[in-house]
Amino acid sequence: MFIAIYFKEKEWLGNVLQAIGTISGIYLTIIIFLQSNEESDKQFRKQFRKQLEHLQILNSKQIDALQSSTEKQIKTFQDLNSKQILALQELNAKQIDALHYETERQIKTIQESTNEQIYSFEQQINYVTNKLKDNSILLAEILSRELEKSLEYYSSILSREEAKYNDLADWKLLRTKEERERQLNQQWNRLEQIKNGYNYLIVKYKNLKQFLGIEQKKLK
């Protein structure tokens, strides 16, 4: 069944065609715009990914460079600190060795001087004792006075060396336990040596006083 509609006037046909053309153009424009926008978005995303990858690579390189620089600085500081510590240890060792050498040299000098003095006094005592057999009372009295001076001298030395021993017994900076024991032993041996000489002179002094018939002087 067909229905035929007839319009008397056909002016609307141009308007319809014009409207269809306009709509078709707009539709095509929208389609082209959407396609172009999608392509542009793809390119933008692709370009963004490239820039992001480039930034990541750049950041990674910067981080690696910073880590490398930091490690080099740390190693430099460690090497410098190690050298400074080694130099300080060497300096301390040299100072300790020099102090030990000087101390031992002084002890040796004092011991040699003490031995010489003891030997000299012994020679004098032997000489005077032999002369006393000839009733040389005058010489005996002179020797007695010399012995008194010597005993006073050795008494002062003993006091000084005992004070030095007590000082060595105290704690000293940079001194090890072995060094302390060694120094104390050396000082003790020296004290014993001086005491032996002192006691020897006392015996001779007492004998001389007895020989001369003079009352013994009180000794400390």
mmCIF file of the C-alpha atoms, coordinates in Angstrom:
data_MODEL
# 
_entry.id   MODEL 
# 
loop_
_atom_site.group_PDB 
_atom_site.id 
_atom_site.type_symbol 
_atom_site.label_atom_id 
_atom_site.label_alt_id 
_atom_site.label_comp_id 
_atom_site.label_asym_id 
_atom_site.label_entity_id 
_atom_site.label_seq_id 
_atom_site.pdbx_PDB_ins_code 
_atom_site.Cartn_x 
_atom_site.Cartn_y 
_atom_site.Cartn_z 
_atom_site.occupancy 
_atom_site.B_iso_or_equiv 
_atom_site.pdbx_formal_charge 
_atom_site.auth_seq_id 
_atom_site.auth_comp_id 
_atom_site.auth_asym_id 
_atom_site.auth_atom_id 
_atom_site.pdbx_PDB_model_num 
ATOM 1   C CA . MET A 1 1   ? 0.000   0.000  0.000   1.00 0.00 ? 1   MET A CA 1 
ATOM 2   C CA . PHE A 1 2   ? 1.596   3.167  -1.039  1.00 0.00 ? 2   PHE A CA 1 
ATOM 3   C CA . ILE A 1 3   ? 0.740   6.533  0.233   1.00 0.00 ? 3   ILE A CA 1 
ATOM 4   C CA . ALA A 1 4   ? 1.653   9.431  -1.922  1.00 0.00 ? 4   ALA A CA 1 
ATOM 5   C CA . ILE A 1 5   ? 1.908   12.797 -0.338  1.00 0.00 ? 5   ILE A CA 1 
ATOM 6   C CA . TYR A 1 6   ? 2.011   15.702 -2.564  1.00 0.00 ? 6   TYR A CA 1 
ATOM 7   C CA . PHE A 1 7   ? 3.148   19.095 -1.554  1.00 0.00 ? 7   PHE A CA 1 
ATOM 8   C CA . LYS A 1 8   ? 2.019   21.880 -3.491  1.00 0.00 ? 8   LYS A CA 1 
ATOM 9   C CA . GLU A 1 9   ? 5.097   23.881 -3.003  1.00 0.00 ? 9   GLU A CA 1 
ATOM 10  C CA . LYS A 1 10  ? 8.717   22.494 -3.224  1.00 0.00 ? 10  LYS A CA 1 
ATOM 11  C CA . GLU A 1 11  ? 10.702  25.352 -1.713  1.00 0.00 ? 11  GLU A CA 1 
ATOM 12  C CA . TRP A 1 12  ? 11.368  23.300 1.412   1.00 0.00 ? 12  TRP A CA 1 
ATOM 13  C CA . LEU A 1 13  ? 13.356  20.765 -0.602  1.00 0.00 ? 13  LEU A CA 1 
ATOM 14  C CA . GLY A 1 14  ? 16.279  23.164 -1.010  1.00 0.00 ? 14  GLY A CA 1 
ATOM 15  C CA . ASN A 1 15  ? 16.228  23.915 2.678   1.00 0.00 ? 15  ASN A CA 1 
ATOM 16  C CA . VAL A 1 16  ? 16.251  20.220 3.563   1.00 0.00 ? 16  VAL A CA 1 
ATOM 17  C CA . LEU A 1 17  ? 19.106  19.496 1.222   1.00 0.00 ? 17  LEU A CA 1 
ATOM 18  C CA . GLN A 1 18  ? 20.987  22.469 2.588   1.00 0.00 ? 18  GLN A CA 1 
ATOM 19  C CA . ALA A 1 19  ? 20.360  21.274 6.152   1.00 0.00 ? 19  ALA A CA 1 
ATOM 20  C CA . ILE A 1 20  ? 21.463  17.742 5.265   1.00 0.00 ? 20  ILE A CA 1 
ATOM 21  C CA . GLY A 1 21  ? 24.641  19.119 3.670   1.00 0.00 ? 21  GLY A CA 1 
ATOM 22  C CA . THR A 1 22  ? 25.349  21.268 6.682   1.00 0.00 ? 22  THR A CA 1 
ATOM 23  C CA . ILE A 1 23  ? 24.767  18.405 9.128   1.00 0.00 ? 23  ILE A CA 1 
ATOM 24  C CA . SER A 1 24  ? 26.839  16.038 6.999   1.00 0.00 ? 24  SER A CA 1 
ATOM 25  C CA . GLY A 1 25  ? 29.711  18.567 6.953   1.00 0.00 ? 25  GLY A CA 1 
ATOM 26  C CA . ILE A 1 26  ? 29.517  19.057 10.688  1.00 0.00 ? 26  ILE A CA 1 
ATOM 27  C CA . TYR A 1 27  ? 29.416  15.296 11.237  1.00 0.00 ? 27  TYR A CA 1 
ATOM 28  C CA . LEU A 1 28  ? 32.413  14.763 8.976   1.00 0.00 ? 28  LEU A CA 1 
ATOM 29  C CA . THR A 1 29  ? 34.198  17.616 10.718  1.00 0.00 ? 29  THR A CA 1 
ATOM 30  C CA . ILE A 1 30  ? 33.505  16.019 14.107  1.00 0.00 ? 30  ILE A CA 1 
ATOM 31  C CA . ILE A 1 31  ? 34.700  12.615 12.878  1.00 0.00 ? 31  ILE A CA 1 
ATOM 32  C CA . ILE A 1 32  ? 37.862  14.147 11.408  1.00 0.00 ? 32  ILE A CA 1 
ATOM 33  C CA . PHE A 1 33  ? 38.405  16.153 14.612  1.00 0.00 ? 33  PHE A CA 1 
ATOM 34  C CA . LEU A 1 34  ? 37.971  13.084 16.786  1.00 0.00 ? 34  LEU A CA 1 
ATOM 35  C CA . GLN A 1 35  ? 40.334  11.063 14.624  1.00 0.00 ? 35  GLN A CA 1 
ATOM 36  C CA . SER A 1 36  ? 42.819  13.925 14.575  1.00 0.00 ? 36  SER A CA 1 
ATOM 37  C CA . ASN A 1 37  ? 42.450  14.375 18.334  1.00 0.00 ? 37  ASN A CA 1 
ATOM 38  C CA . GLU A 1 38  ? 43.002  10.649 18.925  1.00 0.00 ? 38  GLU A CA 1 
ATOM 39  C CA . GLU A 1 39  ? 46.099  10.685 16.735  1.00 0.00 ? 39  GLU A CA 1 
ATOM 40  C CA . SER A 1 40  ? 47.335  13.821 18.479  1.00 0.00 ? 40  SER A CA 1 
ATOM 41  C CA . ASP A 1 41  ? 46.694  12.176 21.849  1.00 0.00 ? 41  ASP A CA 1 
ATOM 42  C CA . LYS A 1 42  ? 48.681  9.108  20.772  1.00 0.00 ? 42  LYS A CA 1 
ATOM 43  C CA . GLN A 1 43  ? 51.556  11.290 19.627  1.00 0.00 ? 43  GLN A CA 1 
ATOM 44  C CA . PHE A 1 44  ? 51.370  13.278 22.857  1.00 0.00 ? 44  PHE A CA 1 
ATOM 45  C CA . ARG A 1 45  ? 51.426  10.100 24.925  1.00 0.00 ? 45  ARG A CA 1 
ATOM 46  C CA . LYS A 1 46  ? 54.301  8.740  22.880  1.00 0.00 ? 46  LYS A CA 1 
ATOM 47  C CA . GLN A 1 47  ? 56.236  12.004 23.219  1.00 0.00 ? 47  GLN A CA 1 
ATOM 48  C CA . PHE A 1 48  ? 55.433  12.115 26.963  1.00 0.00 ? 48  PHE A CA 1 
ATOM 49  C CA . ARG A 1 49  ? 56.703  8.566  27.422  1.00 0.00 ? 49  ARG A CA 1 
ATOM 50  C CA . LYS A 1 50  ? 59.895  9.457  25.578  1.00 0.00 ? 50  LYS A CA 1 
ATOM 51  C CA . GLN A 1 51  ? 60.403  12.531 27.770  1.00 0.00 ? 51  GLN A CA 1 
ATOM 52  C CA . LEU A 1 52  ? 59.638  10.483 30.888  1.00 0.00 ? 52  LEU A CA 1 
ATOM 53  C CA . GLU A 1 53  ? 62.141  7.807  29.851  1.00 0.00 ? 53  GLU A CA 1 
ATOM 54  C CA . HIS A 1 54  ? 64.681  10.520 29.099  1.00 0.00 ? 54  HIS A CA 1 
ATOM 55  C CA . LEU A 1 55  ? 64.121  12.071 32.539  1.00 0.00 ? 55  LEU A CA 1 
ATOM 56  C CA . GLN A 1 56  ? 64.425  8.664  34.188  1.00 0.00 ? 56  GLN A CA 1 
ATOM 57  C CA . ILE A 1 57  ? 67.692  7.986  32.367  1.00 0.00 ? 57  ILE A CA 1 
ATOM 58  C CA . LEU A 1 58  ? 68.942  11.474 33.258  1.00 0.00 ? 58  LEU A CA 1 
ATOM 59  C CA . ASN A 1 59  ? 67.957  11.035 36.918  1.00 0.00 ? 59  ASN A CA 1 
ATOM 60  C CA . SER A 1 60  ? 69.619  7.633  37.005  1.00 0.00 ? 60  SER A CA 1 
ATOM 61  C CA . LYS A 1 61  ? 72.823  9.110  35.587  1.00 0.00 ? 61  LYS A CA 1 
ATOM 62  C CA . GLN A 1 62  ? 72.704  11.977 38.077  1.00 0.00 ? 62  GLN A CA 1 
ATOM 63  C CA . ILE A 1 63  ? 72.143  9.549  40.967  1.00 0.00 ? 63  ILE A CA 1 
ATOM 64  C CA . ASP A 1 64  ? 75.023  7.352  39.775  1.00 0.00 ? 64  ASP A CA 1 
ATOM 65  C CA . ALA A 1 65  ? 77.262  10.399 39.422  1.00 0.00 ? 65  ALA A CA 1 
ATOM 66  C CA . LEU A 1 66  ? 76.288  11.619 42.903  1.00 0.00 ? 66  LEU A CA 1 
ATOM 67  C CA . GLN A 1 67  ? 76.907  8.188  44.431  1.00 0.00 ? 67  GLN A CA 1 
ATOM 68  C CA . SER A 1 68  ? 80.256  7.939  42.692  1.00 0.00 ? 68  SER A CA 1 
ATOM 69  C CA . SER A 1 69  ? 81.253  11.423 43.852  1.00 0.00 ? 69  SER A CA 1 
ATOM 70  C CA . THR A 1 70  ? 80.123  10.676 47.414  1.00 0.00 ? 70  THR A CA 1 
ATOM 71  C CA . GLU A 1 71  ? 82.037  7.387  47.488  1.00 0.00 ? 71  GLU A CA 1 
ATOM 72  C CA . LYS A 1 72  ? 85.161  9.139  46.216  1.00 0.00 ? 72  LYS A CA 1 
ATOM 73  C CA . GLN A 1 73  ? 84.841  11.829 48.899  1.00 0.00 ? 73  GLN A CA 1 
ATOM 74  C CA . ILE A 1 74  ? 84.315  9.207  51.619  1.00 0.00 ? 74  ILE A CA 1 
ATOM 75  C CA . LYS A 1 75  ? 87.326  7.228  50.395  1.00 0.00 ? 75  LYS A CA 1 
ATOM 76  C CA . THR A 1 76  ? 89.406  10.410 50.302  1.00 0.00 ? 76  THR A CA 1 
ATOM 77  C CA . PHE A 1 77  ? 88.415  11.281 53.873  1.00 0.00 ? 77  PHE A CA 1 
ATOM 78  C CA . GLN A 1 78  ? 89.115  7.728  55.029  1.00 0.00 ? 78  GLN A CA 1 
ATOM 79  C CA . ASP A 1 79  ? 92.546  7.725  53.383  1.00 0.00 ? 79  ASP A CA 1 
ATOM 80  C CA . LEU A 1 80  ? 93.328  11.126 54.887  1.00 0.00 ? 80  LEU A CA 1 
ATOM 81  C CA . ASN A 1 81  ? 92.213  10.039 58.359  1.00 0.00 ? 81  ASN A CA 1 
ATOM 82  C CA . SER A 1 82  ? 94.228  6.821  58.088  1.00 0.00 ? 82  SER A CA 1 
ATOM 83  C CA . LYS A 1 83  ? 97.338  8.771  57.096  1.00 0.00 ? 83  LYS A CA 1 
ATOM 84  C CA . GLN A 1 84  ? 96.851  11.254 59.937  1.00 0.00 ? 84  GLN A CA 1 
ATOM 85  C CA . ILE A 1 85  ? 96.358  8.448  62.483  1.00 0.00 ? 85  ILE A CA 1 
ATOM 86  C CA . LEU A 1 86  ? 99.426  6.615  61.175  1.00 0.00 ? 86  LEU A CA 1 
ATOM 87  C CA . ALA A 1 87  ? 101.519 9.791  61.316  1.00 0.00 ? 87  ALA A CA 1 
ATOM 88  C CA . LEU A 1 88  ? 100.344 10.460 64.886  1.00 0.00 ? 88  LEU A CA 1 
ATOM 89  C CA . GLN A 1 89  ? 101.165 6.902  65.936  1.00 0.00 ? 89  GLN A CA 1 
ATOM 90  C CA . GLU A 1 90  ? 104.617 7.136  64.392  1.00 0.00 ? 90  GLU A CA 1 
ATOM 91  C CA . LEU A 1 91  ? 105.221 10.487 66.108  1.00 0.00 ? 91  LEU A CA 1 
ATOM 92  C CA . ASN A 1 92  ? 104.108 9.115  69.479  1.00 0.00 ? 92  ASN A CA 1 
ATOM 93  C CA . ALA A 1 93  ? 106.281 6.029  69.022  1.00 0.00 ? 93  ALA A CA 1 
ATOM 94  C CA . LYS A 1 94  ? 109.305 8.191  68.216  1.00 0.00 ? 94  LYS A CA 1 
ATOM 95  C CA . GLN A 1 95  ? 108.676 10.425 71.219  1.00 0.00 ? 95  GLN A CA 1 
ATOM 96  C CA . ILE A 1 96  ? 108.290 7.410  73.515  1.00 0.00 ? 96  ILE A CA 1 
ATOM 97  C CA . ASP A 1 97  ? 111.488 5.841  72.140  1.00 0.00 ? 97  ASP A CA 1 
ATOM 98  C CA . ALA A 1 98  ? 113.352 9.121  72.580  1.00 0.00 ? 98  ALA A CA 1 
ATOM 99  C CA . LEU A 1 99  ? 112.078 9.421  76.154  1.00 0.00 ? 99  LEU A CA 1 
ATOM 100 C CA . HIS A 1 100 ? 113.099 5.847  76.940  1.00 0.00 ? 100 HIS A CA 1 
ATOM 101 C CA . TYR A 1 101 ? 116.525 6.372  75.431  1.00 0.00 ? 101 TYR A CA 1 
ATOM 102 C CA . GLU A 1 102 ? 117.115 9.606  77.354  1.00 0.00 ? 102 GLU A CA 1 
ATOM 103 C CA . THR A 1 103 ? 115.903 8.041  80.618  1.00 0.00 ? 103 THR A CA 1 
ATOM 104 C CA . GLU A 1 104 ? 118.131 5.004  80.206  1.00 0.00 ? 104 GLU A CA 1 
ATOM 105 C CA . ARG A 1 105 ? 121.070 7.214  79.298  1.00 0.00 ? 105 ARG A CA 1 
ATOM 106 C CA . GLN A 1 106 ? 120.588 9.323  82.422  1.00 0.00 ? 106 GLN A CA 1 
ATOM 107 C CA . ILE A 1 107 ? 120.216 6.214  84.603  1.00 0.00 ? 107 ILE A CA 1 
ATOM 108 C CA . LYS A 1 108 ? 123.371 4.739  83.131  1.00 0.00 ? 108 LYS A CA 1 
ATOM 109 C CA . THR A 1 109 ? 125.272 7.995  83.710  1.00 0.00 ? 109 THR A CA 1 
ATOM 110 C CA . ILE A 1 110 ? 124.110 8.186  87.329  1.00 0.00 ? 110 ILE A CA 1 
ATOM 111 C CA . GLN A 1 111 ? 124.990 4.533  87.927  1.00 0.00 ? 111 GLN A CA 1 
ATOM 112 C CA . GLU A 1 112 ? 128.456 4.996  86.483  1.00 0.00 ? 112 GLU A CA 1 
ATOM 113 C CA . SER A 1 113 ? 128.979 8.118  88.579  1.00 0.00 ? 113 SER A CA 1 
ATOM 114 C CA . THR A 1 114 ? 127.741 6.322  91.703  1.00 0.00 ? 114 THR A CA 1 
ATOM 115 C CA . ASN A 1 115 ? 130.004 3.342  91.092  1.00 0.00 ? 115 ASN A CA 1 
ATOM 116 C CA . GLU A 1 116 ? 132.974 5.626  90.611  1.00 0.00 ? 116 GLU A CA 1 
ATOM 117 C CA . GLN A 1 117 ? 132.204 7.511  93.816  1.00 0.00 ? 117 GLN A CA 1 
ATOM 118 C CA . ILE A 1 118 ? 131.773 4.306  95.812  1.00 0.00 ? 118 ILE A CA 1 
ATOM 119 C CA . TYR A 1 119 ? 135.009 2.938  94.434  1.00 0.00 ? 119 TYR A CA 1 
ATOM 120 C CA . SER A 1 120 ? 136.778 6.201  95.185  1.00 0.00 ? 120 SER A CA 1 
ATOM 121 C CA . PHE A 1 121 ? 135.500 6.224  98.772  1.00 0.00 ? 121 PHE A CA 1 
ATOM 122 C CA . GLU A 1 122 ? 136.484 2.596  99.191  1.00 0.00 ? 122 GLU A CA 1 
ATOM 123 C CA . GLN A 1 123 ? 139.977 3.379  98.000  1.00 0.00 ? 123 GLN A CA 1 
ATOM 124 C CA . GLN A 1 124 ? 140.176 6.299  100.391 1.00 0.00 ? 124 GLN A CA 1 
ATOM 125 C CA . ILE A 1 125 ? 138.909 4.175  103.268 1.00 0.00 ? 125 ILE A CA 1 
ATOM 126 C CA . ASN A 1 126 ? 141.391 1.417  102.537 1.00 0.00 ? 126 ASN A CA 1 
ATOM 127 C CA . TYR A 1 127 ? 144.174 3.936  102.298 1.00 0.00 ? 127 TYR A CA 1 
ATOM 128 C CA . VAL A 1 128 ? 143.267 5.665  105.550 1.00 0.00 ? 128 VAL A CA 1 
ATOM 129 C CA . THR A 1 129 ? 142.628 2.356  107.325 1.00 0.00 ? 129 THR A CA 1 
ATOM 130 C CA . ASN A 1 130 ? 146.117 1.235  106.460 1.00 0.00 ? 130 ASN A CA 1 
ATOM 131 C CA . LYS A 1 131 ? 147.491 4.524  107.657 1.00 0.00 ? 131 LYS A CA 1 
ATOM 132 C CA . LEU A 1 132 ? 145.555 4.193  110.913 1.00 0.00 ? 132 LEU A CA 1 
ATOM 133 C CA . LYS A 1 133 ? 147.732 1.253  111.778 1.00 0.00 ? 133 LYS A CA 1 
ATOM 134 C CA . ASP A 1 134 ? 150.471 3.822  112.163 1.00 0.00 ? 134 ASP A CA 1 
ATOM 135 C CA . ASN A 1 135 ? 148.309 5.718  114.708 1.00 0.00 ? 135 ASN A CA 1 
ATOM 136 C CA . SER A 1 136 ? 147.441 8.449  112.218 1.00 0.00 ? 136 SER A CA 1 
ATOM 137 C CA . ILE A 1 137 ? 144.594 9.807  114.360 1.00 0.00 ? 137 ILE A CA 1 
ATOM 138 C CA . LEU A 1 138 ? 144.489 13.067 112.483 1.00 0.00 ? 138 LEU A CA 1 
ATOM 139 C CA . LEU A 1 139 ? 143.860 11.390 109.176 1.00 0.00 ? 139 LEU A CA 1 
ATOM 140 C CA . ALA A 1 140 ? 141.205 9.205  110.776 1.00 0.00 ? 140 ALA A CA 1 
ATOM 141 C CA . GLU A 1 141 ? 139.361 12.260 112.021 1.00 0.00 ? 141 GLU A CA 1 
ATOM 142 C CA . ILE A 1 142 ? 139.567 13.853 108.593 1.00 0.00 ? 142 ILE A CA 1 
ATOM 143 C CA . LEU A 1 143 ? 138.250 10.673 107.033 1.00 0.00 ? 143 LEU A CA 1 
ATOM 144 C CA . SER A 1 144 ? 135.464 10.545 109.602 1.00 0.00 ? 144 SER A CA 1 
ATOM 145 C CA . ARG A 1 145 ? 134.318 14.013 108.609 1.00 0.00 ? 145 ARG A CA 1 
ATOM 146 C CA . GLU A 1 146 ? 134.497 13.073 104.940 1.00 0.00 ? 146 GLU A CA 1 
ATOM 147 C CA . LEU A 1 147 ? 132.481 9.953  105.637 1.00 0.00 ? 147 LEU A CA 1 
ATOM 148 C CA . GLU A 1 148 ? 129.848 12.008 107.419 1.00 0.00 ? 148 GLU A CA 1 
ATOM 149 C CA . LYS A 1 149 ? 129.592 14.293 104.401 1.00 0.00 ? 149 LYS A CA 1 
ATOM 150 C CA . SER A 1 150 ? 129.381 11.269 102.122 1.00 0.00 ? 150 SER A CA 1 
ATOM 151 C CA . LEU A 1 151 ? 126.669 9.682  104.255 1.00 0.00 ? 151 LEU A CA 1 
ATOM 152 C CA . GLU A 1 152 ? 124.651 12.901 104.176 1.00 0.00 ? 152 GLU A CA 1 
ATOM 153 C CA . TYR A 1 153 ? 125.149 13.070 100.423 1.00 0.00 ? 153 TYR A CA 1 
ATOM 154 C CA . TYR A 1 154 ? 124.021 9.474  99.929  1.00 0.00 ? 154 TYR A CA 1 
ATOM 155 C CA . SER A 1 155 ? 121.103 9.995  102.299 1.00 0.00 ? 155 SER A CA 1 
ATOM 156 C CA . SER A 1 156 ? 119.852 12.850 100.105 1.00 0.00 ? 156 SER A CA 1 
ATOM 157 C CA . ILE A 1 157 ? 120.371 10.707 97.004  1.00 0.00 ? 157 ILE A CA 1 
ATOM 158 C CA . LEU A 1 158 ? 118.367 7.876  98.573  1.00 0.00 ? 158 LEU A CA 1 
ATOM 159 C CA . SER A 1 159 ? 115.515 10.235 99.420  1.00 0.00 ? 159 SER A CA 1 
ATOM 160 C CA . ARG A 1 160 ? 115.496 11.612 95.896  1.00 0.00 ? 160 ARG A CA 1 
ATOM 161 C CA . GLU A 1 161 ? 115.647 8.178  94.264  1.00 0.00 ? 161 GLU A CA 1 
ATOM 162 C CA . GLU A 1 162 ? 112.908 6.836  96.550  1.00 0.00 ? 162 GLU A CA 1 
ATOM 163 C CA . ALA A 1 163 ? 110.722 9.780  95.534  1.00 0.00 ? 163 ALA A CA 1 
ATOM 164 C CA . LYS A 1 164 ? 111.505 9.013  91.902  1.00 0.00 ? 164 LYS A CA 1 
ATOM 165 C CA . TYR A 1 165 ? 110.544 5.364  92.463  1.00 0.00 ? 165 TYR A CA 1 
ATOM 166 C CA . ASN A 1 166 ? 107.229 6.424  93.990  1.00 0.00 ? 166 ASN A CA 1 
ATOM 167 C CA . ASP A 1 167 ? 106.650 8.759  91.050  1.00 0.00 ? 167 ASP A CA 1 
ATOM 168 C CA . LEU A 1 168 ? 107.332 5.940  88.586  1.00 0.00 ? 168 LEU A CA 1 
ATOM 169 C CA . ALA A 1 169 ? 104.844 3.779  90.472  1.00 0.00 ? 169 ALA A CA 1 
ATOM 170 C CA . ASP A 1 170 ? 102.097 6.252  89.607  1.00 0.00 ? 170 ASP A CA 1 
ATOM 171 C CA . TRP A 1 171 ? 100.190 6.195  86.321  1.00 0.00 ? 171 TRP A CA 1 
ATOM 172 C CA . LYS A 1 172 ? 101.953 7.824  83.362  1.00 0.00 ? 172 LYS A CA 1 
ATOM 173 C CA . LEU A 1 173 ? 100.494 8.919  80.045  1.00 0.00 ? 173 LEU A CA 1 
ATOM 174 C CA . LEU A 1 174 ? 101.387 6.724  77.038  1.00 0.00 ? 174 LEU A CA 1 
ATOM 175 C CA . ARG A 1 175 ? 103.219 4.237  79.276  1.00 0.00 ? 175 ARG A CA 1 
ATOM 176 C CA . THR A 1 176 ? 102.359 0.559  79.005  1.00 0.00 ? 176 THR A CA 1 
ATOM 177 C CA . LYS A 1 177 ? 102.260 -1.904 81.870  1.00 0.00 ? 177 LYS A CA 1 
ATOM 178 C CA . GLU A 1 178 ? 105.465 -3.574 80.635  1.00 0.00 ? 178 GLU A CA 1 
ATOM 179 C CA . GLU A 1 179 ? 107.252 -0.223 80.475  1.00 0.00 ? 179 GLU A CA 1 
ATOM 180 C CA . ARG A 1 180 ? 106.111 0.595  84.008  1.00 0.00 ? 180 ARG A CA 1 
ATOM 181 C CA . GLU A 1 181 ? 107.443 -2.717 85.345  1.00 0.00 ? 181 GLU A CA 1 
ATOM 182 C CA . ARG A 1 182 ? 110.731 -2.276 83.498  1.00 0.00 ? 182 ARG A CA 1 
ATOM 183 C CA . GLN A 1 183 ? 111.228 1.268  84.808  1.00 0.00 ? 183 GLN A CA 1 
ATOM 184 C CA . LEU A 1 184 ? 110.314 0.250  88.355  1.00 0.00 ? 184 LEU A CA 1 
ATOM 185 C CA . ASN A 1 185 ? 112.754 -2.664 88.229  1.00 0.00 ? 185 ASN A CA 1 
ATOM 186 C CA . GLN A 1 186 ? 115.539 -0.426 86.955  1.00 0.00 ? 186 GLN A CA 1 
ATOM 187 C CA . GLN A 1 187 ? 114.845 2.168  89.644  1.00 0.00 ? 187 GLN A CA 1 
ATOM 188 C CA . TRP A 1 188 ? 114.626 -0.506 92.340  1.00 0.00 ? 188 TRP A CA 1 
ATOM 189 C CA . ASN A 1 189 ? 117.975 -1.978 91.283  1.00 0.00 ? 189 ASN A CA 1 
ATOM 190 C CA . ARG A 1 190 ? 119.479 1.479  91.432  1.00 0.00 ? 190 ARG A CA 1 
ATOM 191 C CA . LEU A 1 191 ? 118.050 2.033  94.918  1.00 0.00 ? 191 LEU A CA 1 
ATOM 192 C CA . GLU A 1 192 ? 119.470 -1.280 96.084  1.00 0.00 ? 192 GLU A CA 1 
ATOM 193 C CA . GLN A 1 193 ? 122.853 -0.386 94.650  1.00 0.00 ? 193 GLN A CA 1 
ATOM 194 C CA . ILE A 1 194 ? 122.871 2.993  96.400  1.00 0.00 ? 194 ILE A CA 1 
ATOM 195 C CA . LYS A 1 195 ? 121.660 1.417  99.665  1.00 0.00 ? 195 LYS A CA 1 
ATOM 196 C CA . ASN A 1 196 ? 124.452 -1.139 99.498  1.00 0.00 ? 196 ASN A CA 1 
ATOM 197 C CA . GLY A 1 197 ? 126.992 1.634  99.065  1.00 0.00 ? 197 GLY A CA 1 
ATOM 198 C CA . TYR A 1 198 ? 125.348 3.635  101.848 1.00 0.00 ? 198 TYR A CA 1 
ATOM 199 C CA . ASN A 1 199 ? 125.364 0.649  104.234 1.00 0.00 ? 199 ASN A CA 1 
ATOM 200 C CA . TYR A 1 200 ? 128.957 -0.081 103.314 1.00 0.00 ? 200 TYR A CA 1 
ATOM 201 C CA . LEU A 1 201 ? 129.950 3.471  104.250 1.00 0.00 ? 201 LEU A CA 1 
ATOM 202 C CA . ILE A 1 202 ? 128.013 3.216  107.521 1.00 0.00 ? 202 ILE A CA 1 
ATOM 203 C CA . VAL A 1 203 ? 129.918 0.071  108.486 1.00 0.00 ? 203 VAL A CA 1 
ATOM 204 C CA . LYS A 1 204 ? 133.219 1.741  107.690 1.00 0.00 ? 204 LYS A CA 1 
ATOM 205 C CA . TYR A 1 205 ? 132.121 4.866  109.524 1.00 0.00 ? 205 TYR A CA 1 
ATOM 206 C CA . LYS A 1 206 ? 131.194 2.885  112.649 1.00 0.00 ? 206 LYS A CA 1 
ATOM 207 C CA . ASN A 1 207 ? 134.434 0.942  112.526 1.00 0.00 ? 207 ASN A CA 1 
ATOM 208 C CA . LEU A 1 208 ? 136.367 4.167  112.204 1.00 0.00 ? 208 LEU A CA 1 
ATOM 209 C CA . LYS A 1 209 ? 134.546 5.708  115.156 1.00 0.00 ? 209 LYS A CA 1 
ATOM 210 C CA . GLN A 1 210 ? 135.223 2.634  117.246 1.00 0.00 ? 210 GLN A CA 1 
ATOM 211 C CA . PHE A 1 211 ? 138.831 2.754  116.264 1.00 0.00 ? 211 PHE A CA 1 
ATOM 212 C CA . LEU A 1 212 ? 139.087 6.371  117.274 1.00 0.00 ? 212 LEU A CA 1 
ATOM 213 C CA . GLY A 1 213 ? 137.219 5.727  120.515 1.00 0.00 ? 213 GLY A CA 1 
ATOM 214 C CA . ILE A 1 214 ? 134.605 8.325  119.658 1.00 0.00 ? 214 ILE A CA 1 
ATOM 215 C CA . GLU A 1 215 ? 130.935 7.805  120.454 1.00 0.00 ? 215 GLU A CA 1 
ATOM 216 C CA . GLN A 1 216 ? 128.994 6.762  117.392 1.00 0.00 ? 216 GLN A CA 1 
ATOM 217 C CA . LYS A 1 217 ? 126.869 9.347  115.768 1.00 0.00 ? 217 LYS A CA 1 
ATOM 218 C CA . LYS A 1 218 ? 123.191 8.495  115.510 1.00 0.00 ? 218 LYS A CA 1 
ATOM 219 C CA . LEU A 1 219 ? 122.335 7.606  111.946 1.00 0.00 ? 219 LEU A CA 1 
ATOM 220 C CA . LYS A 1 220 ? 119.006 7.453  110.243 1.00 0.00 ? 220 LYS A CA 1 
# 
